[in-house]
């Protein structure tokens, strides 16, 4: 297991677990690594966190000191960095963001020249360098790298999204919750260019309010907005806009599983699902699988993490996959989850079917589900505890074939996630609480 980089980059409390020195050294290594045979070009984007500027400048200092040119997209989304890395043939891309985490956390996500998450072999080399005293050569004279303002790249990405709009949104009133994050100056521009009248909330970032009671992790604000203003639907993004959740005209939430069903069945009906498969993770709801069975659509289950979803899609030629949290990948158009693209595709489903947003998931019924997180001192120790495992096995036996329990370590936070699906919500809540009680009783909780 990597020491610094998890499934979604190097993430932690800014200035504590992730420091400007880390960022500088990562920049130094990447600049040197890609500059060995040609003048390296690296593109950088960031979200709206207070610390993102600090990490941006540290990365640029490291890159240019090693001789690479650093291209600045400024505040932008993770999928835009992925898109520009690929279409403009950069050696790699860097996104500074901790996604849905609070503002005091931050992260460094690395993207390869194909717009995909960085290969493990490069991550391993970076980690080895971070823990070593190795001295890399410094560029000098005309070999020192340049810093280039590349806001035009972000604007080109916006144009690309607009080009994917298959229908006019004229006459529709759409709510957008930008989480005071990366989408604050992009989502509105895209939807209004396609003709929608938008009602936007949480689009006033101040460096400390990203994700605070906002966005896809606090969707109740968007629900109120849609209901109170009688909107046609709404979309909530997370801090770096690589995920999206939807709210229908009644204010009800459509999760990533709903989106997979709506878009997957739409694609199947139009012959756009060549392998007849939707890629999910082990966190997807039982109800989704039952509904797909009824439609004759196959499904694959991967580990949790859009990285694993994309790898399966790439290896098997699948067209759509994603997570319950709203990371949805349409690999005909993108190599990573893209919240704004996902919103556009849900609009396409609704408009093509000439129905309301509440009707795009007809035939899908969810099993009750409860998911709770508990912050722990050591994820491996808590998860491997004999008494914890005994309780998990006991609950699994009680559930039988009428539900399931899943306990896993988060790849991005110091928490254990406990999820139960069962016939009633009370059973879900009770079983989850039983596991969490054992974790606490054994002293694993980090209070």
Secondary structure, 3 states (H helix, E strand, C coil): CCCCEECCEEEEEECCCECHHHHHHHHHHHHHHHCCCCCCEEEEEECCCCCHHHHHHHHHHHHHHCCCEEEEEEECCHHHHHHHHHHCCCCEEEEECCCCCCCCEEEEEEEECCCCECCHHHHHHHHHHHCCCCCCCCCCHHHCCCEEECHHHHHHHHHHHHHCCCCCCCCCEEEEECCCCHHHHCHHHHHHHCCCEEEEECCCCCCCCCCCCCHHHCCHHHHHHHHHHCCCEEEEECCCCCCEEEECCCCCEECHHHHHHHHHHHHHHCCCCCCCEEEEECCCCHHHHHHHHHHCCEEEEECCCHHHHHHHHHHHCCCEEECCCCCEEECCCCCCCCHHHHHHHHHHHHHHHCCCHHHCCCCCCCCEEEEEEEEECCHHHHHHCHHHHHHHHHHHHHHCCCCEEEEEECCCCCEEEEEEEECCHHHHHHHHHHHHHHHHHCCCECC
